[in-house]
Amino acid sequence: MSELPDNGAADIPLKISRASLDYLDRVVDLDARITGQPKPDYWQDIFERYGSRHVEERFFLVAEAPEDRDADILGFIVGEVRGWEFGSQPCGWIFAVSVHPDNRQKGVGEALFRSICDEFRKIDITKVRTMVQRENPLHMAFFRSEGMFAGPYIQFEMDLDE
């Protein structure tokens, strides 16, 4: 596990580091608390791809209290470098971020966001993207507060009937 430098974004003592399999149960617990759906198989797969081996363009970061490594994590963020889909240049892509409800509004999410952006910058990525449901005001407000805005792509979808 490699600890990342403190970027000073949080209002509480915080340690941000790359996730390892040791964090799996705590990530599953935090995600289940927030979403109401335990997804251990999903998170096991995410850890295998993003946390258990160091791949330069994949990032799984966790925030925790520096004095209590066995306590609940305060939050996590997961992303990767993606590119070339439909003409897109490589960019950082954030596909998961969660902060423990007791630690929201304390800079934990901002510290995680800044940390993953710093990791993208280290490998010469200059743009970051994500996708948020319109009906999700928590994530909409968070990403907007970090300076993100609507990008040049439009999401399309359709129901697949049987």
NUKOL-655390 format. One record per atom (N, C-alpha, C): residue number from 1; atom name; x, y, z. Coordinates in Angstrom, 2 decimals. Example, Ala and Ser with C-alpha at 12.3 -4.5 7.8 and 13.67 -1.06 7.14 Angstrom:
2
{1 'N' {13.19 -5.69 7.80}}
{1 'CA' {12.30 -4.50 7.80}}
{1 'C' {13.20 -3.30 7.80}}
{2 'N' {12.85 -2.25 7.08}}
{2 'CA' {13.67 -1.06 7.14}}
{2 'C' {12.90 0.03 7.87}}
This chain:
162
{1 'N' {0.85 -1.18 0.00}}
{1 'CA' {0.00 0.00 0.00}}
{1 'C' {0.89 1.23 0.00}}
{2 'N' {0.66 2.13 -0.92}}
{2 'CA' {1.45 3.35 -0.95}}
{2 'C' {0.57 4.52 -0.54}}
{3 'N' {1.09 5.27 0.42}}
{3 'CA' {0.36 6.43 0.89}}
{3 'C' {0.63 7.58 -0.06}}
{4 'N' {-0.40 8.36 -0.32}}
{4 'CA' {-0.26 9.52 -1.20}}
{4 'C' {-0.03 10.76 -0.36}}
{5 'N' {0.60 11.77 -0.91}}
{5 'CA' {0.82 12.99 -0.13}}
{5 'C' {-0.50 13.65 0.23}}
{6 'N' {-0.54 14.25 1.41}}
{6 'CA' {-1.72 14.98 1.86}}
{6 'C' {-1.82 16.28 1.07}}
{7 'N' {-2.94 16.48 0.41}}
{7 'CA' {-3.07 17.71 -0.38}}
{7 'C' {-3.82 18.80 0.37}}
{8 'N' {-4.14 18.57 1.65}}
{8 'CA' {-4.69 19.62 2.49}}
{8 'C' {-6.14 19.96 2.24}}
{9 'N' {-6.87 19.16 1.49}}
{9 'CA' {-8.25 19.50 1.18}}
{9 'C' {-9.22 19.21 2.32}}
{10 'N' {-8.91 18.27 3.19}}
{10 'CA' {-9.86 17.83 4.21}}
{10 'C' {-9.79 18.70 5.46}}
{11 'N' {-10.93 18.80 6.14}}
{11 'CA' {-11.03 19.53 7.39}}
{11 'C' {-10.73 18.64 8.59}}
{12 'N' {-10.50 17.36 8.37}}
{12 'CA' {-10.21 16.40 9.44}}
{12 'C' {-8.92 15.67 9.10}}
{13 'N' {-8.25 15.10 10.10}}
{13 'CA' {-7.04 14.31 9.79}}
{13 'C' {-7.40 13.17 8.84}}
{14 'N' {-6.58 13.00 7.82}}
{14 'CA' {-6.94 12.10 6.74}}
{14 'C' {-5.69 11.50 6.13}}
{15 'N' {-5.76 10.22 5.81}}
{15 'CA' {-4.69 9.57 5.06}}
{15 'C' {-5.34 8.96 3.82}}
{16 'N' {-4.81 9.30 2.66}}
{16 'CA' {-5.30 8.73 1.41}}
{16 'C' {-4.21 7.83 0.85}}
{17 'N' {-4.61 6.63 0.50}}
{17 'CA' {-3.64 5.67 -0.03}}
{17 'C' {-4.30 4.83 -1.10}}
{18 'N' {-3.47 4.12 -1.83}}
{18 'CA' {-3.98 3.17 -2.81}}
{18 'C' {-4.63 2.01 -2.05}}
{19 'N' {-5.76 1.57 -2.54}}
{19 'CA' {-6.47 0.48 -1.89}}
{19 'C' {-5.75 -0.83 -2.13}}
{20 'N' {-5.92 -1.72 -1.20}}
{20 'CA' {-5.45 -3.09 -1.34}}
{20 'C' {-6.61 -3.99 -0.93}}
{21 'N' {-6.44 -5.27 -1.12}}
{21 'CA' {-7.50 -6.21 -0.79}}
{21 'C' {-7.88 -6.14 0.69}}
{22 'N' {-6.98 -5.64 1.52}}
{22 'CA' {-7.28 -5.48 2.95}}
{22 'C' {-8.48 -4.55 3.18}}
{23 'N' {-8.79 -3.71 2.23}}
{23 'CA' {-9.88 -2.76 2.37}}
{23 'C' {-11.22 -3.29 1.86}}
{24 'N' {-11.23 -4.45 1.22}}
{24 'CA' {-12.42 -4.94 0.54}}
{24 'C' {-13.67 -4.93 1.42}}
{25 'N' {-13.61 -5.54 2.59}}
{25 'CA' {-14.80 -5.62 3.45}}
{25 'C' {-15.30 -4.24 3.85}}
{26 'N' {-14.39 -3.31 4.10}}
{26 'CA' {-14.80 -1.96 4.50}}
{26 'C' {-15.41 -1.19 3.34}}
{27 'N' {-14.92 -1.41 2.12}}
{27 'CA' {-15.53 -0.77 0.95}}
{27 'C' {-16.93 -1.35 0.72}}
{28 'N' {-17.06 -2.68 0.80}}
{28 'CA' {-18.37 -3.31 0.64}}
{28 'C' {-19.35 -2.77 1.67}}
{29 'N' {-18.90 -2.64 2.92}}
{29 'CA' {-19.77 -2.13 3.99}}
{29 'C' {-20.20 -0.69 3.73}}
{30 'N' {-19.25 0.16 3.34}}
{30 'CA' {-19.58 1.56 3.08}}
{30 'C' {-20.54 1.67 1.91}}
{31 'N' {-20.26 0.97 0.83}}
{31 'CA' {-21.13 1.01 -0.34}}
{31 'C' {-22.54 0.51 0.02}}
{32 'N' {-22.64 -0.57 0.77}}
{32 'CA' {-23.95 -1.10 1.16}}
{32 'C' {-24.71 -0.11 2.05}}
{33 'N' {-23.99 0.57 2.92}}
{33 'CA' {-24.63 1.57 3.78}}
{33 'C' {-25.23 2.70 2.95}}
{34 'N' {-24.52 3.10 1.91}}
{34 'CA' {-24.97 4.23 1.08}}
{34 'C' {-26.04 3.80 0.08}}
{35 'N' {-25.84 2.66 -0.57}}
{35 'CA' {-26.77 2.25 -1.64}}
{35 'C' {-27.89 1.34 -1.16}}
{36 'N' {-27.71 0.72 0.02}}
{36 'CA' {-28.70 -0.23 0.51}}
{36 'C' {-28.61 -1.59 -0.14}}
{37 'N' {-27.56 -1.80 -0.95}}
{37 'CA' {-27.39 -3.07 -1.66}}
{37 'C' {-25.97 -3.58 -1.48}}
{38 'N' {-25.79 -4.63 -0.68}}
{38 'CA' {-24.44 -5.20 -0.59}}
{38 'C' {-24.06 -5.87 -1.91}}
{39 'N' {-22.86 -5.55 -2.40}}
{39 'CA' {-22.40 -6.08 -3.68}}
{39 'C' {-20.99 -6.65 -3.55}}
{40 'N' {-20.79 -7.66 -2.72}}
{40 'CA' {-19.43 -8.15 -2.51}}
{40 'C' {-18.77 -8.69 -3.77}}
{41 'N' {-19.50 -9.35 -4.65}}
{41 'CA' {-18.90 -9.88 -5.88}}
{41 'C' {-18.43 -8.76 -6.80}}
{42 'N' {-19.25 -7.71 -6.91}}
{42 'CA' {-18.88 -6.56 -7.72}}
{42 'C' {-17.59 -5.94 -7.20}}
{43 'N' {-17.52 -5.69 -5.89}}
{43 'CA' {-16.34 -5.04 -5.33}}
{43 'C' {-15.12 -5.95 -5.36}}
{44 'N' {-15.32 -7.24 -5.24}}
{44 'CA' {-14.20 -8.18 -5.38}}
{44 'C' {-13.58 -8.04 -6.77}}
{45 'N' {-14.44 -7.97 -7.79}}
{45 'CA' {-13.96 -7.80 -9.16}}
{45 'C' {-13.25 -6.46 -9.34}}
{46 'N' {-13.81 -5.40 -8.79}}
{46 'CA' {-13.17 -4.08 -8.89}}
{46 'C' {-11.81 -4.10 -8.21}}
{47 'N' {-11.72 -4.73 -7.04}}
{47 'CA' {-10.43 -4.81 -6.36}}
{47 'C' {-9.42 -5.60 -7.17}}
{48 'N' {-9.85 -6.67 -7.79}}
{48 'CA' {-8.92 -7.46 -8.60}}
{48 'C' {-8.38 -6.65 -9.77}}
{49 'N' {-9.23 -5.80 -10.36}}
{49 'CA' {-8.79 -5.03 -11.51}}
{49 'C' {-8.12 -3.71 -11.15}}
{50 'N' {-8.51 -3.08 -10.03}}
{50 'CA' {-8.02 -1.75 -9.72}}
{50 'C' {-7.23 -1.64 -8.43}}
{51 'N' {-7.35 -2.60 -7.54}}
{51 'CA' {-6.70 -2.47 -6.25}}
{51 'C' {-5.62 -3.49 -5.95}}
{52 'N' {-5.71 -4.67 -6.53}}
{52 'CA' {-4.79 -5.73 -6.12}}
{52 'C' {-3.49 -5.72 -6.91}}
{53 'N' {-3.45 -5.03 -8.01}}
{53 'CA' {-2.20 -4.94 -8.76}}
{53 'C' {-2.02 -3.49 -9.21}}
{54 'N' {-0.80 -3.06 -9.25}}
{54 'CA' {-0.54 -1.68 -9.64}}
{54 'C' {-0.51 -1.60 -11.17}}
{55 'N' {-1.47 -0.93 -11.70}}
{55 'CA' {-1.53 -0.65 -13.13}}
{55 'C' {-1.50 0.87 -13.25}}
{56 'N' {-0.58 1.38 -14.04}}
{56 'CA' {-0.35 2.82 -14.10}}
{56 'C' {-1.59 3.64 -14.39}}
{57 'N' {-2.53 3.11 -15.12}}
{57 'CA' {-3.68 3.91 -15.54}}
{57 'C' {-4.96 3.55 -14.80}}
{58 'N' {-4.87 2.83 -13.67}}
{58 'CA' {-6.04 2.49 -12.86}}
{58 'C' {-5.79 2.89 -11.42}}
{59 'N' {-6.81 3.48 -10.80}}
{59 'CA' {-6.65 4.02 -9.46}}
{59 'C' {-7.83 3.66 -8.58}}
{60 'N' {-7.53 3.13 -7.41}}
{60 'CA' {-8.52 2.87 -6.37}}
{60 'C' {-7.92 3.44 -5.10}}
{61 'N' {-8.46 4.57 -4.66}}
{61 'CA' {-7.92 5.27 -3.51}}
{61 'C' {-8.92 5.21 -2.36}}
{62 'N' {-8.41 5.10 -1.14}}
{62 'CA' {-9.25 5.11 0.06}}
{62 'C' {-8.78 6.21 0.99}}
{63 'N' {-9.73 6.76 1.73}}
{63 'CA' {-9.43 7.75 2.76}}
{63 'C' {-9.76 7.12 4.10}}
{64 'N' {-8.87 7.31 5.04}}
{64 'CA' {-9.10 6.77 6.38}}
{64 'C' {-8.49 7.70 7.41}}
{65 'N' {-8.90 7.50 8.66}}
{65 'CA' {-8.32 8.25 9.76}}
{65 'C' {-6.90 7.73 9.98}}
{66 'N' {-5.90 8.59 10.01}}
{66 'CA' {-4.52 8.10 10.09}}
{66 'C' {-4.20 7.36 11.38}}
{67 'N' {-4.95 7.64 12.44}}
{67 'CA' {-4.63 7.01 13.72}}
{67 'C' {-5.33 5.67 13.93}}
{68 'N' {-6.25 5.28 13.05}}
{68 'CA' {-7.02 4.05 13.29}}
{68 'C' {-7.25 3.30 11.99}}
{69 'N' {-6.25 2.53 11.57}}
{69 'CA' {-6.30 1.82 10.30}}
{69 'C' {-7.39 0.75 10.24}}
{70 'N' {-7.84 0.25 11.39}}
{70 'CA' {-8.86 -0.79 11.41}}
{70 'C' {-10.28 -0.25 11.47}}
{71 'N' {-10.42 1.06 11.57}}
{71 'CA' {-11.76 1.66 11.63}}
{71 'C' {-12.38 1.68 10.23}}
{72 'N' {-13.65 2.05 10.18}}
{72 'CA' {-14.30 2.23 8.89}}
{72 'C' {-13.51 3.21 8.03}}
{73 'N' {-13.51 2.99 6.73}}
{73 'CA' {-12.89 3.98 5.86}}
{73 'C' {-13.81 5.19 5.78}}
{74 'N' {-13.25 6.33 5.50}}
{74 'CA' {-14.02 7.56 5.41}}
{74 'C' {-14.59 7.76 4.01}}
{75 'N' {-13.96 7.13 3.02}}
{75 'CA' {-14.44 7.25 1.65}}
{75 'C' {-13.49 6.56 0.69}}
{76 'N' {-13.92 6.52 -0.57}}
{76 'CA' {-13.08 5.94 -1.62}}
{76 'C' {-13.44 6.55 -2.96}}
{77 'N' {-12.52 6.42 -3.91}}
{77 'CA' {-12.74 6.88 -5.28}}
{77 'C' {-12.03 5.91 -6.22}}
{78 'N' {-12.66 5.63 -7.36}}
{78 'CA' {-12.10 4.68 -8.31}}
{78 'C' {-12.16 5.31 -9.70}}
{79 'N' {-11.08 5.17 -10.44}}
{79 'CA' {-11.07 5.69 -11.80}}
{79 'C' {-9.96 5.08 -12.62}}
{80 'N' {-9.97 5.43 -13.88}}
{80 'CA' {-8.98 4.91 -14.81}}
{80 'C' {-8.82 5.87 -15.97}}
{81 'N' {-7.80 5.64 -16.75}}
{81 'CA' {-7.62 6.38 -18.00}}
{81 'C' {-8.32 5.59 -19.08}}
{82 'N' {-9.17 6.29 -19.82}}
{82 'CA' {-9.87 5.68 -20.95}}
{82 'C' {-9.70 6.60 -22.14}}
{83 'N' {-9.78 6.03 -23.30}}
{83 'CA' {-9.66 6.87 -24.48}}
{83 'C' {-10.04 6.16 -25.74}}
{84 'N' {-10.23 6.95 -26.72}}
{84 'CA' {-10.48 6.55 -28.09}}
{84 'C' {-11.92 6.12 -28.36}}
{85 'N' {-12.77 6.04 -27.33}}
{85 'CA' {-14.18 5.74 -27.62}}
{85 'C' {-14.78 6.91 -28.39}}
{86 'N' {-15.29 6.63 -29.54}}
{86 'CA' {-15.98 7.61 -30.37}}
{86 'C' {-15.17 8.89 -30.56}}
{87 'N' {-13.86 8.74 -30.73}}
{87 'CA' {-13.00 9.88 -31.02}}
{87 'C' {-12.47 10.63 -29.81}}
{88 'N' {-12.76 10.16 -28.63}}
{88 'CA' {-12.29 10.84 -27.43}}
{88 'C' {-10.80 10.62 -27.23}}
{89 'N' {-10.10 11.68 -26.90}}
{89 'CA' {-8.70 11.56 -26.51}}
{89 'C' {-8.64 10.91 -25.12}}
{90 'N' {-7.55 10.25 -24.77}}
{90 'CA' {-7.45 9.66 -23.43}}
{90 'C' {-7.71 10.69 -22.34}}
{91 'N' {-8.49 10.28 -21.35}}
{91 'CA' {-8.82 11.16 -20.23}}
{91 'C' {-9.00 10.33 -18.98}}
{92 'N' {-8.96 10.99 -17.84}}
{92 'CA' {-9.27 10.33 -16.59}}
{92 'C' {-10.77 10.14 -16.50}}
{93 'N' {-11.17 8.99 -16.00}}
{93 'CA' {-12.59 8.67 -15.89}}
{93 'C' {-12.85 8.20 -14.47}}
{94 'N' {-13.71 8.90 -13.75}}
{94 'CA' {-14.08 8.51 -12.39}}
{94 'C' {-15.41 7.78 -12.47}}
{95 'N' {-15.44 6.55 -11.96}}
{95 'CA' {-16.70 5.81 -12.03}}
{95 'C' {-17.25 5.42 -10.67}}
{96 'N' {-16.58 5.75 -9.60}}
{96 'CA' {-17.13 5.51 -8.27}}
{96 'C' {-16.50 6.48 -7.28}}
{97 'N' {-17.33 7.07 -6.46}}
{97 'CA' {-16.86 7.88 -5.33}}
{97 'C' {-17.92 7.81 -4.25}}
{98 'N' {-17.48 7.56 -3.04}}
{98 'CA' {-18.39 7.50 -1.89}}
{98 'C' {-17.67 8.04 -0.66}}
{99 'N' {-18.43 8.75 0.15}}
{99 'CA' {-17.93 9.25 1.43}}
{99 'C' {-18.90 8.82 2.50}}
{100 'N' {-18.36 8.32 3.60}}
{100 'CA' {-19.18 7.91 4.73}}
{100 'C' {-20.10 9.07 5.13}}
{101 'N' {-21.41 8.83 5.31}}
{101 'CA' {-22.33 9.93 5.62}}
{101 'C' {-21.92 10.77 6.82}}
{102 'N' {-21.27 10.18 7.81}}
{102 'CA' {-20.85 10.93 9.00}}
{102 'C' {-19.69 11.87 8.70}}
{103 'N' {-19.07 11.73 7.54}}
{103 'CA' {-17.90 12.54 7.21}}
{103 'C' {-18.08 13.42 5.99}}
{104 'N' {-19.32 13.59 5.56}}
{104 'CA' {-19.58 14.49 4.44}}
{104 'C' {-19.45 15.93 4.90}}
{105 'N' {-19.18 16.81 3.99}}
{105 'CA' {-19.00 18.24 4.26}}
{105 'C' {-17.75 18.52 5.10}}
{106 'N' {-16.80 17.57 5.08}}
{106 'CA' {-15.56 17.75 5.84}}
{106 'C' {-14.35 17.73 4.92}}
{107 'N' {-14.57 17.73 3.61}}
{107 'CA' {-13.46 17.77 2.67}}
{107 'C' {-12.91 16.41 2.26}}
{108 'N' {-13.53 15.32 2.71}}
{108 'CA' {-13.04 13.99 2.37}}
{108 'C' {-13.18 13.73 0.87}}
{109 'N' {-14.37 14.01 0.34}}
{109 'CA' {-14.59 13.82 -1.10}}
{109 'C' {-13.66 14.70 -1.92}}
{110 'N' {-13.50 15.94 -1.50}}
{110 'CA' {-12.62 16.85 -2.22}}
{110 'C' {-11.18 16.34 -2.20}}
{111 'N' {-10.72 15.84 -1.05}}
{111 'CA' {-9.36 15.31 -0.96}}
{111 'C' {-9.19 14.09 -1.86}}
{112 'N' {-10.18 13.22 -1.89}}
{112 'CA' {-10.12 12.06 -2.78}}
{112 'C' {-10.09 12.50 -4.25}}
{113 'N' {-10.97 13.44 -4.59}}
{113 'CA' {-11.03 13.94 -5.97}}
{113 'C' {-9.70 14.57 -6.37}}
{114 'N' {-9.15 15.42 -5.52}}
{114 'CA' {-7.86 16.06 -5.82}}
{114 'C' {-6.76 15.01 -5.97}}
{115 'N' {-6.81 13.98 -5.12}}
{115 'CA' {-5.77 12.95 -5.17}}
{115 'C' {-5.81 12.16 -6.46}}
{116 'N' {-7.01 11.78 -6.91}}
{116 'CA' {-7.08 11.02 -8.16}}
{116 'C' {-6.71 11.92 -9.33}}
{117 'N' {-7.10 13.19 -9.28}}
{117 'CA' {-6.69 14.11 -10.34}}
{117 'C' {-5.17 14.27 -10.37}}
{118 'N' {-4.54 14.32 -9.20}}
{118 'CA' {-3.08 14.38 -9.14}}
{118 'C' {-2.46 13.13 -9.78}}
{119 'N' {-3.06 11.97 -9.52}}
{119 'CA' {-2.56 10.74 -10.13}}
{119 'C' {-2.70 10.78 -11.65}}
{120 'N' {-3.81 11.30 -12.15}}
{120 'CA' {-3.97 11.45 -13.60}}
{120 'C' {-2.91 12.39 -14.17}}
{121 'N' {-2.68 13.51 -13.49}}
{121 'CA' {-1.68 14.48 -13.97}}
{121 'C' {-0.30 13.86 -14.06}}
{122 'N' {0.04 13.00 -13.10}}
{122 'CA' {1.37 12.38 -13.09}}
{122 'C' {1.64 11.57 -14.35}}
{123 'N' {0.59 11.11 -15.01}}
{123 'CA' {0.77 10.32 -16.24}}
{123 'C' {0.30 11.12 -17.46}}
{124 'N' {0.35 12.46 -17.32}}
{124 'CA' {0.08 13.39 -18.42}}
{124 'C' {-1.34 13.38 -18.93}}
{125 'N' {-2.30 13.06 -18.08}}
{125 'CA' {-3.71 13.17 -18.43}}
{125 'C' {-4.16 14.56 -18.01}}
{126 'N' {-4.83 15.27 -18.92}}
{126 'CA' {-5.18 16.67 -18.66}}
{126 'C' {-6.68 16.93 -18.55}}
{127 'N' {-7.48 15.88 -18.64}}
{127 'CA' {-8.94 16.05 -18.55}}
{127 'C' {-9.51 14.89 -17.75}}
{128 'N' {-10.55 15.18 -16.97}}
{128 'CA' {-11.23 14.13 -16.20}}
{128 'C' {-12.73 14.21 -16.48}}
{129 'N' {-13.35 13.03 -16.57}}
{129 'CA' {-14.79 12.94 -16.84}}
{129 'C' {-15.44 11.97 -15.87}}
{130 'N' {-16.75 12.09 -15.79}}
{130 'CA' {-17.57 11.14 -15.05}}
{130 'C' {-18.98 11.19 -15.62}}
{131 'N' {-19.84 10.35 -15.11}}
{131 'CA' {-21.24 10.33 -15.53}}
{131 'C' {-22.09 10.26 -14.26}}
{132 'N' {-23.12 11.10 -14.19}}
{132 'CA' {-23.96 11.18 -13.00}}
{132 'C' {-25.42 11.18 -13.43}}
{133 'N' {-26.25 10.46 -12.66}}
{133 'CA' {-27.69 10.51 -12.93}}
{133 'C' {-28.22 11.90 -12.61}}
{134 'N' {-29.10 12.40 -13.45}}
{134 'CA' {-29.69 13.72 -13.22}}
{134 'C' {-30.45 13.78 -11.91}}
{135 'N' {-30.99 12.64 -11.48}}
{135 'CA' {-31.78 12.58 -10.25}}
{135 'C' {-30.90 12.35 -9.02}}
{136 'N' {-29.60 12.52 -9.15}}
{136 'CA' {-28.69 12.31 -8.03}}
{136 'C' {-28.07 13.66 -7.63}}
{137 'N' {-28.80 14.44 -6.81}}
{137 'CA' {-28.30 15.77 -6.48}}
{137 'C' {-27.01 15.76 -5.67}}
{138 'N' {-26.77 14.71 -4.88}}
{138 'CA' {-25.55 14.65 -4.09}}
{138 'C' {-24.32 14.62 -4.98}}
{139 'N' {-24.29 13.70 -5.94}}
{139 'CA' {-23.13 13.63 -6.83}}
{139 'C' {-23.08 14.82 -7.79}}
{140 'N' {-24.23 15.27 -8.26}}
{140 'CA' {-24.24 16.45 -9.14}}
{140 'C' {-23.59 17.65 -8.43}}
{141 'N' {-24.03 17.90 -7.20}}
{141 'CA' {-23.49 19.04 -6.46}}
{141 'C' {-22.00 18.86 -6.17}}
{142 'N' {-21.61 17.64 -5.83}}
{142 'CA' {-20.21 17.40 -5.52}}
{142 'C' {-19.33 17.69 -6.73}}
{143 'N' {-19.63 17.07 -7.86}}
{143 'CA' {-18.77 17.25 -9.03}}
{143 'C' {-18.79 18.69 -9.52}}
{144 'N' {-19.93 19.35 -9.44}}
{144 'CA' {-19.98 20.77 -9.83}}
{144 'C' {-19.11 21.60 -8.89}}
{145 'N' {-19.13 21.28 -7.59}}
{145 'CA' {-18.32 22.04 -6.64}}
{145 'C' {-16.82 21.85 -6.90}}
{146 'N' {-16.47 20.77 -7.57}}
{146 'CA' {-15.07 20.51 -7.91}}
{146 'C' {-14.68 21.13 -9.24}}
{147 'N' {-15.61 21.85 -9.86}}
{147 'CA' {-15.31 22.55 -11.10}}
{147 'C' {-15.69 21.80 -12.36}}
{148 'N' {-16.39 20.69 -12.21}}
{148 'CA' {-16.80 19.93 -13.39}}
{148 'C' {-18.10 20.50 -13.94}}
{149 'N' {-18.31 20.33 -15.23}}
{149 'CA' {-19.52 20.80 -15.90}}
{149 'C' {-19.82 19.86 -17.06}}
{150 'N' {-20.97 20.06 -17.69}}
{150 'CA' {-21.38 19.19 -18.79}}
{150 'C' {-20.32 19.21 -19.89}}
{151 'N' {-20.01 18.03 -20.39}}
{151 'CA' {-18.99 17.88 -21.42}}
{151 'C' {-19.59 17.79 -22.81}}
{152 'N' {-18.76 17.46 -23.79}}
{152 'CA' {-19.18 17.48 -25.18}}
{152 'C' {-19.90 16.22 -25.65}}
{153 'N' {-20.10 15.25 -24.76}}
{153 'CA' {-20.73 14.00 -25.17}}
{153 'C' {-22.13 13.88 -24.58}}
{154 'N' {-22.99 13.20 -25.28}}
{154 'CA' {-24.35 12.93 -24.83}}
{154 'C' {-24.49 11.44 -24.65}}
{155 'N' {-25.04 11.04 -23.53}}
{155 'CA' {-25.26 9.63 -23.24}}
{155 'C' {-26.55 9.19 -23.94}}
{156 'N' {-26.52 8.03 -24.57}}
{156 'CA' {-27.72 7.44 -25.17}}
{156 'C' {-27.98 6.11 -24.48}}
{157 'N' {-29.24 5.71 -24.42}}
{157 'CA' {-29.58 4.40 -23.86}}
{157 'C' {-30.91 3.95 -24.42}}
{158 'N' {-31.18 2.67 -24.27}}
{158 'CA' {-32.49 2.12 -24.63}}
{158 'C' {-32.73 0.89 -23.78}}
{159 'N' {-33.99 0.59 -23.56}}
{159 'CA' {-34.37 -0.62 -22.82}}
{159 'C' {-34.26 -1.80 -23.75}}
{160 'N' {-33.75 -2.88 -23.24}}
{160 'CA' {-33.65 -4.12 -24.02}}
{160 'C' {-34.77 -5.05 -23.56}}
{161 'N' {-35.82 -5.09 -24.35}}
{161 'CA' {-36.96 -5.96 -24.03}}
{161 'C' {-36.65 -7.38 -24.43}}
{162 'N' {-37.22 -8.29 -23.72}}
{162 'CA' {-37.00 -9.71 -24.05}}
{162 'C' {-37.93 -10.17 -25.14}}
